Amino acid sequence: MARLMRENNIFSRTKKKFKATTNSKHNYPVAENLLNQDFQATASNQKWVADITYIPTKEGWLYLAAVLDLYNKKIVGWAMDSTMTQQLVAKALKQAISREKPLPGLIHHSDRGCQYASRDYQKLLKKYGIIASMSRKGNCYDNACMESFFGSLKMELVHFNSFRTRSEARQSVFEYIEIFYNRKRLHSALGYKTPISYENERKLAV
């Protein structure tokens, strides 16, 4: 691969500067790692994973909090803001709950950052009977599926654009998630189906 790239003057895209999104230096309780890298699910709303990433704009960072269902790889909830707060991740979770209406017993996996470990966020999980699970410290593989989604978002959208404003970036990310990723992007893990088509086929098969 390296030889073919050199011969054809093809270069990998330069990675953008890094912005930390996890602050685990807090005094909140940390949940047990119940997911334990078991990313398989047999139905919707059994296992959700959640995380935060960032999109650079000329106005400054735009933060994206997202919630992904491991069964169909669908982004079930998301929220964006100029600050990385507990309110941001709560907004994404509330959207997911409103859309999916999960039954009690759903596992919600995240990193151990202060946004997810906060009392208000944990109170929100308990209100809906959702069970918290958190990654081990510094282990990105414990939330690999969410990292994979963010990697796709960066490579397929963010790294190909220079956003002037947060509003411009927000619109592009909205279109990527709701129009492309959930409805048009094929996933090898789903038998080369989209999250929505896979979910609909599973419903008809029941």
N, C-alpha and C positions, 0 to 999 in steps of 0.2 A: 504494500500500500504506500509506504513512504517513498519507494523508488518511482512508482507511477505518478505520485503527486509532484515529485521533483522534476520528472521528465516533461510534465504538462504545466509546469509553473502554477500549481495549485497549492494554496496555503490554507491552513486551518485558521478560523476566525479567532482573533485575539480576545481572550476573556476579559470581561469588564471588571472594574475594581470591585473588591469584596466589601460587603457591608454586613456586619454581624446582626442577626435578628434574634438570637437567643441569649437571654440574660438569666442564668441559673443561680446567680448570687442573691438569694433571698431567703427568708425564714419561713416560707409557706411549706406545708407538708407536700411530699412528693409521692405520687401514686406508684404502685407496683407495676412492673412491665408485664402486663397480662397478655399483650399481643405476642411478644417474644418472637418477632419476625415471622409469624404465621399469617401470611397475607392472603390466605384462601378464605372464601366465604361461600356458603351454599344458597344464600338468599340476600335480597336487598336489606339494608338497615340492620345487619348483624354486626358489621365492623366499619367504623369510619376512622379515617386518619386526617389530621389537621396540622397546618403549619403556616408560617408567614414568610413571604419573600418580598423583594424590593424591585422597583422599576425606576431607573434613573430618568430624570427629565431636566430641562434647563431651568426649571423652577425649583428643583430639589427632588428628594426621593418621594416616590409614591409607594406605599406599602399595600400589599395584597395578602389578605388572610383567606384561606380556602379550606374546604372540607370535602374529602373524596370518599366515596363508597367503594370498598374493596371488591364488592361483588361484581359490579358492572363498570368500574373505573370512572363513574360519572362524578363530576363536580356538583355536589348537591347544595352547597352553600358557599358564598364568597362575599367579601366586603373590601373596600379600598378607602384609604385615608392618607393624609400627609404625616400622620403620627402613628407610632406603633404601640397601641395601648390595649388594655383589657377590653375596652369598649369595641375596638376593631374586631377582635376575635369573637367576642360575644355576638356582634352583629352577624358575622358569617354563620355562627352556630344557630342563631335564631332563624335565619333564612332557611337553613337546612331542615330544622325541625318543622317549620311552617310548611315547607314543600313536601317533605317525606312522611311526616307524622309517625315517627318510629315508636314501636312498642317498648316498654321497659326491658332492660337487659342488653341493650345495644352497647358495644364496647367503643369508646372514643379514645383514640390514641394520639398523643402529641409529644413534643419535647417537654422538658421540665422548666421551660422559661416562665418568667414571672407572670406573663399574661395568662397562661393556661393554668398555672398553679394558684392564681389569686383566689381569694375567698368568694368573690362575686361570681367568677366563672365556675368554680366548683359547685357553688350553690345552684347555678343554672343547670348544670348537669344532673344534680340530685333531684331537682324539681321534676325532671322528665324521666327519671329512673335510668339515666345513662351512666354507665360504669367507666370511670377514668382509668386510663393506662398511660404510662409515660416511658419514654426511651431512657436507656442508661446514659449517664453523663458522657457527653462528647462522642456518642455512637450514632452517626448519621444513618447507618444501615438499619437501625431499628425503625426508621420511618422512610424506608427506601422508596415506597410507592409514591409518597408525596414529593420526595426529592426528584423522582422521575418525571412527575407532572410539571414541576417547576423548571426542570431541565428542558423539557419540550417547549414550554412557554418561552423560555429565554432564547433557545436556538431557532424556533420557528417564527417568533414575533419580535421580541425585545431587541435582540442583537442586530436585527435588520432595519431598525428604525431609530431615529434621533428625535425624541418627543420634545416639542417646545414647551408644552404646558402639562400639568397633571391632568387637566380635563381631556386633553388629546390622548394621553396615555390611557386614562380611564376608559374612554370610548373604545379604544383598540383592544384592551384586555377584555372588556365586556363582550365584544364581538368574537374574540378568540374563544372564550369559554362557552358562551351560549349558542353561537352560530356554528363555529367550526369544531371545537374539541368535543363537545357533548353530542353533536348531531352529524358531523361529517368525517371526523378523523378516525381512521381504522386502527384497531388495536390487535396486535398479534395474539395477546393473551385472551382475547375474546373471539378468536377464530376469524380475525380480520373483519370484525363488525364494529359499528360505532357503539358507544355506551347506550344511547337511546334505543337503537335497533336491537341490541342484545337484550336489554331489559324488556322490550315489548315482546320479543320472541319467547323469552322465558315465561312471561305472563300467559301467553297463549298456550304454552305447552303444559301448564298446570291444569 
